[in-house]
Amino acid sequence: MYRPVWIRHASQLVTLAGGSSSPVVGEGMNELAIIEDGSVWLENGRIANVGTDAELEEIYRTRSEEADIIDATGRLVTPGLIDPHTHLVHAGTRENEFNMRLNGATYMEIMNNGGGIHATTAATQKASHEQLYLESKKRLDLFLLHGVTTVEAKSGYGLTLEDEIKQLEVAKQLDEEHPVDLVSTFMGAHAVPKKYRDNPDAFVDVVIQEMIPEVARRKLAVFNDVFCERGVFTPEQSRRILEAGVEHGLLPKIHADEIEPYEGAELAAEIGAVSADHLLRASDTGIERMAEAGVIAVLLPGTAFFLMAESANGRKMIDAGVAVAISTDCNPGSSPTVSMPLIMNLGCLKMGMTPAEVLTAATINAAHAIKRAHEIGSIEAGKLADITIFDVPDFMTLQYRYGVNHVHTVIKKGAVVVAEGALV
């Protein structure tokens, strides 16, 4: 086991303490539980103690020679960032579609003409396990350099049982071998394959009868997700898929109301989904029902930004009492980024959220969105020692100096894995 680590003299230590039992809502998202001149003692991969530097000096001065000391003077210390919605494991890129959209083509037009998800599916089906692993590892390294210590990773670019399993097995291997923790989501219902275009219900049957049982049997995923959107899967098809997942122990998530209002938020509330994601066009009724049901809204401002679309209304959702998390939606078509710091910036600039709210959304609420808040998302004694140190003096400056990676140090389970902005 690693030597103890003592982080000292943080300009601001943002602990997010107190939000582990349930997602943070409303005005609570602005309450960061900040300690000035903060200090954290890490031991055996976990957080042992948190307080002011003077308080921890009283406790640990006789043990200081045992520890690796990190001087955080003038720096911001936060929980490790958490990305609760990514399509990390895939092959290939789609920069040609970026140019098409700049010339007026819509996301759904490109997809219906064989591009979009179908293009990445073709590349992913052709790729070997090793190729997928190497491409995805590069992305995961970049996530780590941007302060992210836990990532949710979806399948969905396989669309056959064999290729969905391949994606999930790559994610499992990365989780075992990479410092960043991966939480896997099965998303066989990401698109209707071309061969089922005239009979999508037949593909829904394949997902329900073949894919979900095998994924569950192999224990390759925690969650089950579906793209509920006109031209993809209807609300009724989505319900069937998510209910089938629940029967096999997979917790429901849903891509909802991204392109147009389609009752995705309402469905999420009705079935008790852990989260509903995207929500650019969610109805007021859907938002209200999500708040009542405790469904977390995972918002993806980078996707709207990259698609040149109006962002989800994070301000409205927070004011309505919905717990909000944010994510990169890292994927090759609509959000090819790994920068959670940029996503926080966009949350402020495009969704009406405050600097405190986006930090809450990228830490403790993101942890709740992947059912890991008992272990990560805040700096509290007993939790995993996942911590990011930014080379800025406070959380306001982190959002003010936008579009820049300010990460200085990342600690994962008590080990320094990024130092002075470079992988260790």
Summary of the structure (lengths in Angstrom):
residues: 424
radius of gyration: 20.9
end to end distance: 16.9
largest distance: 72.4
contacts: 1655
relative contact order: 0.17
helix: 41%
strand: 23%
